Amino acid sequence: MAYEKFTAKGGKPAQDYPHYLTLGVCPWLETWYKEPNHIIIPWEALPAEVVSFTYGDLFPTMRYEDDKSYRKQVYTKDEIGELIQTYGLPQEWNRTGEHGPERYIEIQVWDNEVIRAYR
């Protein structure tokens, strides 16, 4: 579903399945690991044609039923900034998860080469 939504907006994935990252640090996810590690990719180094975003984890975002406008949506690099301006970062306003399933903004990177450059 994300692939189709992204390509409909002009995305040009280099592969069928993405790497999943978060936009910014998510302390909640870090608690899942003894020694969490990060790949930090500068915003300018994320090629717009191979990165998409969901407001929250892709799977709950596509399945959760409520009236929030960002449900069931995939955003481009150009679009995600406006959404952040409107709603803020979930890892800041929903640290405990009590306000819904969105705990971070997920980045789908549809090209291994983008990830490989920062490993």
Backbone hydrogen bonds, N-H to C=O, Kabsch-Sander energy under -0.5 kcal/mol:
donor,donor_aa,acceptor,acceptor_aa,energy
5,K,1,M,-2.3
6,F,2,A,-2.8
7,T,3,Y,-2.7
8,A,4,E,-1.9
9,K,5,K,-0.8
9,K,6,F,-0.9
10,G,7,T,-1.6
11,G,6,F,-2.4
12,K,49,E,-3.3
14,A,110,W,-2.4
15,Q,110,W,-0.7
19,H,109,V,-2.5
21,L,19,H,-0.5
21,L,107,I,-2.7
23,L,105,I,-2.7
24,G,22,T,-1.0
29,L,26,C,-0.7
30,E,26,C,-1.7
31,T,27,P,-1.1
31,T,28,W,-0.7
32,W,29,L,-1.8
33,Y,30,E,-1.5
40,I,38,H,-0.5
41,I,39,I,-0.7
45,A,42,P,-1.6
46,L,43,W,-1.6
50,V,47,P,-2.1
51,V,48,A,-0.8
52,S,108,Q,-2.2
53,F,75,Y,-2.2
54,T,106,E,-2.1
56,G,54,T,-1.5
56,G,104,Y,-0.6
61,T,57,D,-2.4
62,M,58,L,-1.9
63,R,59,F,-1.1
64,Y,60,P,-3.3
66,D,64,Y,-0.7
71,R,68,K,-1.6
72,K,61,T,-2.0
73,Q,70,Y,-1.1
75,Y,53,F,-3.2
80,I,76,T,-2.1
81,G,77,K,-0.6
82,E,79,E,-0.6
83,L,79,E,-1.3
84,I,80,I,-2.2
85,Q,81,G,-2.2
86,T,82,E,-1.9
87,Y,83,L,-3.0
88,G,84,I,-2.3
92,E,89,L,-2.0
93,W,89,L,-1.6
94,N,90,P,-2.6
97,G,94,N,-0.7
100,G,97,G,-1.2
103,R,101,P,-0.6
106,E,54,T,-2.1
106,E,56,G,-0.7
106,E,104,Y,-0.5
107,I,21,L,-3.0
108,Q,52,S,-3.1
109,V,19,H,-2.7
109,V,107,I,-0.7
110,W,50,V,-3.2
110,W,108,Q,-0.7
114,V,111,D,-1.0
115,I,111,D,-1.0
116,R,112,N,-3.0
117,A,113,E,-1.6
118,Y,115,I,-2.2
119,R,116,R,-1.0
